[in-house]
């Protein structure tokens, strides 16, 4: 579709008002012989703009000041938005009142093309090249979508692996705590058993030594001691 407008500036304004994808296709069609190898990069730019355009997404045409800064940042550009806008104004591509940055504006500055040549570039008599450009953009779009899908799957797998690792660590910590508790219980049982056996030996010795009265007393105490219910120790051992 031809650009609307009676002047080159009006035609550029019309192009800048079209969706990001259409701007990229127009640019690639117009300079196919120069930038055929940039099709993948242009599609990335289209996708970046759609992601950054919170309100309009893929149907948008231009980014505000903050998102333009973000676009330049994620694409490793050393140019600032102000510098880009000044360069566009210097070439009469935009006026002083333009506050947003369209994708075509970014492409004009990045690839240093003549914007007048761009808006007047042929788009209809090189059908074969146009179809090739559009097919390449579609192929790049599909490849990008597949790459994004694989990245999401990898992120999901990583999250599941991390969750499993965390769960295994928690089970390991529980097992360690249970082992500590068991060892403490066994130590307590051993202490009680040692005390029981020591008292038994002490009373046995007293029942065999000393006078009749003291021996009889010791025998009675020994009998009572041996007759006590050792169930707590048995339970602990079980």
Secondary structure, DSSP 8 states (H G I E B T S, - for coil): -----SSHHHHHHHHHTS-HHHHHHHHHHHTHHHHGGGHHHHHHHHHHHHHH-TTTGGG--EE-HHHHHHHHHHTT----HHHHHHHHHHTTSS-TT--SEEHHHHHHHHHT--HHHHHTS-SSS-HHHHHHHHHHHHHHHHHHHHHHHHHHHHHHHHHHHHHHHHHHHHHHHHHHHHHHHHHHHHHHHHHHHHHHHHHHHHHHHHHHSS-HHHHHHHHHHHHHHHHS--HHHHHHH-
